[in-house]
C-alpha cells in the first residue's frame, strides 16, 4: 500500500464519529419529523440533497413537501453526541437511541408533534 493511501486509511479510522438527534420541520405547514442517527453529517447531507433535487425521502413529510415545496423545510440539529474511543458501535447506537427517547419525551410534554 502506498504512503498516500495508508495516510487516507489512517485518517478515516481516526475520524470523529458524531451522531445525534435532529428535527426536520416545515415552516409552512408545521409538520415535524424527529429522528436520530449515528451520522449526523450524513443525515444533513441527505436532507440537503433532497432539497436540491426536490425529492422527499421521508414518507411522513411527503404530502407537505409536495404542497409547500422543499424550501419550506429546515433541518435542525437538536443534540450531538460523539462516539467514545472505547465505545463499540452498538453502545454508541444505544446512546443515540436513548437521546432520541429523551427528545421524544420532551416534545410530547410540550405538545409538539414528533
C-alpha positions in Angstrom: 0.0 0.0 0.0 1.4 3.4 -0.9 2.0 6.1 1.7 -0.8 8.3 0.5 -3.3 5.5 0.6 -2.1 4.5 4.1 -2.5 8.0 5.3 -6.0 8.3 4.0 -6.9 5.0 5.7 -5.4 6.1 9.0 -7.3 9.5 8.8 -10.5 7.6 8.1 -10.1 5.3 11.0 -9.3 8.2 13.3 -12.2 10.4 12.3 -14.6 11.5 14.9 -18.0 9.8 14.6 -20.8 12.2 15.6 -24.4 11.1 15.9 -27.3 12.9 17.3 -30.9 13.9 17.3 -32.4 16.1 14.6 -35.6 17.7 13.6 -36.9 18.4 10.1 -39.8 20.8 10.1 -42.0 22.6 7.7 -42.0 26.4 8.1 -45.4 26.5 6.3 -47.4 23.5 7.3 -46.0 22.9 10.7 -45.3 19.2 10.2 -42.2 17.9 12.0 -40.1 14.8 12.0 -37.9 14.0 14.9 -35.2 11.4 14.3 -31.8 10.2 15.4 -28.7 8.9 13.6 -25.2 7.7 14.3 -24.0 10.0 11.4 -25.4 13.5 11.8 -23.4 14.8 9.0 -24.7 12.2 6.6 -28.3 12.9 7.6 -27.7 16.6 7.0 -26.2 15.8 3.5 -29.2 13.6 2.6 -31.5 16.4 3.6 -29.6 19.0 1.6 -29.6 16.6 -1.4 -33.3 16.1 -1.1 -33.9 19.8 -1.0 -31.7 20.4 -4.1 -33.4 17.6 -6.1 -36.9 18.4 -4.8 -37.3 14.7 -3.7 -38.5 13.9 -0.2 -37.1 10.7 1.3 -39.2 11.0 4.4 -42.6 9.3 3.8 -44.2 11.2 6.7 -43.3 14.6 5.2 -44.1 13.9 1.5 -47.5 15.4 1.4 -46.4 18.7 2.9 -43.2 18.5 0.8 -45.3 18.4 -2.4 -47.7 21.0 -1.2 -45.2 23.6 0.2 -42.0 22.7 -1.6 -38.6 21.6 -0.5 -37.5 25.1 0.5 -40.2 25.3 3.2 -38.4 22.6 5.3 -35.4 23.1 7.6 -33.0 20.7 9.2 -32.2 21.4 12.9 -29.7 19.5 15.0 -31.1 19.3 18.5 -28.2 17.4 20.1 -24.9 15.9 19.0 -23.1 13.0 20.7 -19.6 11.9 19.8 -18.6 8.3 19.8 -16.1 7.5 22.5 -12.8 5.8 21.6 -13.5 2.8 23.8 -17.2 2.6 22.8 -18.5 -0.1 20.4 -20.8 0.9 17.6 -23.6 -1.0 19.4 -23.1 1.0 22.6 -23.0 4.2 20.5 -26.2 3.3 18.8 -27.8 2.6 22.1 -26.7 6.0 23.4 -28.2 7.7 20.4 -31.5 5.8 20.8 -31.7 6.9 24.5 -31.1 10.5 23.3 -33.9 10.2 20.8 -36.2 8.8 23.5 -35.4 11.8 25.8 -36.2 14.3 23.0 -39.4 12.5 22.0 -40.5 12.7 25.7 -39.5 16.4 25.8 -41.5 17.2 22.7 -44.5 15.2 23.8 -44.6 17.1 27.0 -44.5 20.4 25.2 -47.3 19.3 22.8 -45.1 19.3 19.7 -45.7 16.6 17.1 -42.8 14.2 16.6 
